[in-house]
């Protein structure tokens, strides 16, 4: 069965459930891309479902970051029992996530798309994340505490901007004057390339010092969003982006880096047709 491709993942959409799988395989099994995990697949599942209908709230299983799911989608997470209005997220053994209505029967279909990853690369990137996730691993450069990250995460992951009479501002400006003259708005995650830069592994910020040599450096793009604001974003780690001026890009939720035992998620750019 051929599934749709959205946000870099395979999407199998049905009336009562959505299945999201990684396109990558390793030793005959689905595996996460270099900066993906169950949380990023769950966000993709919810955003795809939200493009078709509202989702009032969702249960989040162990192994996913419920805060990130909420910040990135705006959907309330729920941990109660037997809520007929809630949708439920399930995390599979391989790189698969299911979003289903409460009580729905789910059927998993074999999907045709398979991108075999290089074994040496996969082993190296998996080991790098393990090392990066150690609590003793801290940045030697600009330090962002967990509280600072969480304070800004909702507006950044959810592309929440401020709309004034003359412009749309992103990220929001946290000041009384800016807030009083603006309304909050959720921006579309589409834009175009204005410029880009690739840093060598040796020149990458220390947050990426473990993975940058494996990835061949770090690439950032300066994007002009379709609704007005501009921003600088990393490109996704699991695709080769052949960048051009004016090229259409979309923003997707991915792992950015880990520090002090927890993962910082953010928006990364990937090329679209």
PyMOL commands that set and color helices and strands:
alter all, ss='L'
color gray80, all
select helices_A, chain A and resi 38-50+66-73+119-132+146-157+176-180+201-203+206-208+212-215
alter helices_A, ss='H'
color red, helices_A
select strands_A, chain A and resi 4-6+9-13+17-21+24-26+29-30+57-59+76-78+87-91+96-101+115-116+160-163+168-169+183-186+190-199+218-225+230-235+248-259+262-271
alter strands_A, ss='S'
color yellow, strands_A
deselect
rebuild
show_as cartoon
